[in-house]
Amino acid sequence: MSKDKNEAEFIDDPHAPEVFADAATGFFHFNGNIRTTFESLRVDHSTAPGPVHRVVIGRLNMPVPAAEAFARGLLDFIETQRAANSAPQGNATIQ
């Protein structure tokens, strides 16, 4: 018997790859999946000054329900962070 995704054990892999992207360049819907292309700026240092290029560094494919949950979760997280950063840090004393 297979486990439901909510019953599956979560294993945090500290060696999982981590990628930095400057932008999500494009989105494509096909076969019930959202395909997102990510880019990063890269400099060609063979000349000075080196030209900057927008290079595709990866693609993420997710089923529509998972992509929607990801988008909502990310927006909720950003809103929470903004609210935390805009909250007063304490009482200022003016002398």
Contacts in CASP RR format, 6 or more apart in sequence:
PFRMAT RR
TARGET T0000
AUTHOR 0000-0000-0000
METHOD contacts of the structure
MODEL  1
MSKDKNEAEFIDDPHAPEVFADAATGFFHFNGNIRTTFESLRVDHSTAPG
PVHRVVIGRLNMPVPAAEAFARGLLDFIETQRAANSAPQGNATIQ
19 38 0 8 1.000
19 57 0 8 1.000
19 58 0 8 1.000
20 40 0 8 1.000
21 38 0 8 1.000
21 39 0 8 1.000
21 40 0 8 1.000
21 57 0 8 1.000
21 58 0 8 1.000
22 39 0 8 1.000
22 40 0 8 1.000
22 41 0 8 1.000
22 54 0 8 1.000
23 38 0 8 1.000
23 39 0 8 1.000
23 54 0 8 1.000
24 36 0 8 1.000
24 37 0 8 1.000
24 38 0 8 1.000
25 37 0 8 1.000
25 38 0 8 1.000
25 39 0 8 1.000
25 54 0 8 1.000
25 56 0 8 1.000
26 36 0 8 1.000
26 37 0 8 1.000
27 34 0 8 1.000
27 35 0 8 1.000
27 36 0 8 1.000
27 37 0 8 1.000
28 34 0 8 1.000
28 35 0 8 1.000
28 37 0 8 1.000
29 35 0 8 1.000
29 64 0 8 1.000
32 63 0 8 1.000
32 64 0 8 1.000
33 61 0 8 1.000
33 62 0 8 1.000
33 63 0 8 1.000
33 64 0 8 1.000
33 67 0 8 1.000
34 61 0 8 1.000
34 62 0 8 1.000
34 63 0 8 1.000
34 64 0 8 1.000
34 67 0 8 1.000
35 59 0 8 1.000
35 60 0 8 1.000
35 61 0 8 1.000
36 59 0 8 1.000
36 60 0 8 1.000
36 61 0 8 1.000
36 62 0 8 1.000
36 67 0 8 1.000
37 56 0 8 1.000
37 58 0 8 1.000
37 59 0 8 1.000
38 56 0 8 1.000
38 57 0 8 1.000
38 58 0 8 1.000
38 59 0 8 1.000
38 60 0 8 1.000
39 54 0 8 1.000
39 55 0 8 1.000
39 56 0 8 1.000
39 57 0 8 1.000
40 54 0 8 1.000
40 55 0 8 1.000
40 57 0 8 1.000
41 52 0 8 1.000
41 53 0 8 1.000
41 54 0 8 1.000
41 55 0 8 1.000
42 52 0 8 1.000
42 53 0 8 1.000
42 54 0 8 1.000
42 55 0 8 1.000
43 50 0 8 1.000
43 51 0 8 1.000
43 52 0 8 1.000
43 53 0 8 1.000
44 50 0 8 1.000
44 51 0 8 1.000
44 52 0 8 1.000
44 53 0 8 1.000
62 70 0 8 1.000
END
